Amino acid sequence: MALDALRGWTRQQYNVVAASYLGWTLDAFDFFVLTFVMPDITKQFDVKIPAVALAVTLTLAVRPLGAFLFGRLADDYGRRPILILNIILYSLFGFATAFAPSLSMFLVIRAFFGVAMGGIWGIGASLAMETVKPKARGFVSGLLQSGYPSGYLAASLVFGLLYVSVGWRGMFMIGLIPGLLLAIYIYMAVPESPAFLRPAGAKPSRHLIHLVGVLAVLAVMLLVLERFGREVGLLYLVAGAVPLLIVAAVLTPFIRQHWKLALYAIILMTGFNFFSHGTQDLYPTFLREQHHFGPGTVSLITVVLNVGAIVGGLFFASLSQSLGRRQTVVIAALLALPVIYFWAYAATAVTLALGAFLMQICVQGAWGVVPVHLNELSPPGVRGTFAGTVYQLGNLIASVNAVFQAKFAESQGGNYSIALAVVACFAALLIATMMYFGPEARDVDMTRSQ
């Protein structure tokens, strides 16, 4: 399937796909670096882990702002120039993190990094899907989505090889040069999307208003999280997102026109984000706290599960080209159900690694279809905005997952197995149900403007 999808590509199509994949990979690398150096940052600023973990929560929470801001720019001025801008910005903010003089400044810089991170997925996926032939979309979708575990793997390797030499600040500096080189590569070798037509009504003043609005919302989010803390503040932010979405639906023409599709996609992506975060974020903690494995064993199991994620994403996304997007995702999600026992309740490191490998084949197998499915469903005139924004809004809602699972495990006497299993079951069933009854637009013509 993959070999057939790769036949007949032009050099420009190879360049577009490579650039979109690398953009998401480097973005994920910069994000996951923080997860490896939290203990060092706590010592640097004389705080506890939850204070630094707030940076992770903040980065996830502000991503919808970036998806909207950069998505609107991409719909008005083109995917290529905004992708370049996006990559430069997240590379610079990642680099600037190394020079944070205080925890407060550290959180502010990571918030701006989160905004930049929020834009990259939707724009890169739209550029790639609009450029490749329809028969290649399934494979390309899986490849793009595998950029996330690829970035996680790269961060793991760099941490193991260079951390002792460069320290925690140096870890944040490493991503700058690759990011700038990627921006130059896109400028020199990547063409604009053949589907992009600059709208006649594009006005810089409108984007200035968007920027001011994003900065205002960002400031409020920072204040809420600083004032109420990670757990309560995040719940307030998720609760506050509902009235904001209602206001946006009233004020934004494309949401008014496509509100049913937008609501469906947000619920679907909420399920998908619970599926990924619910099976990944606390799994290392589960291995250390419940099974008392050392860092080496935890690291090895993490590598194994990320390999499974890459394999699953490529396989199921390629399969969706012949089997269909909906049917493929339903199969991948339901296959996760019998795997849950081995993933959450196995007793040895070997069986847990096997369970984690199989679980991530299913999880990222379903996820591998997401880039192509959302872009095929997206209204043509706002594809750069729609796919990325609904994805990141689902991510915002699901960002309460870590808090929920940790509290649930604590209420069960430190039993993470039940907390992991409950969320995984819920997410798999939600995804399967939504996809089974939802729409599909496989191989839709993405060159049409309306």
PyMOL commands that set and color helices and strands:
alter all, ss='L'
color gray80, all
select helices_A, chain A and resi 2-6+11-45+49-77+79-97+103-131+134-145+147-173+176-189+204-251+253-257+259-280+283-289+295-323+325-345+349-367+370-377+380-398+401-411+416-437
alter helices_A, ss='H'
color red, helices_A
deselect
rebuild
show_as cartoon
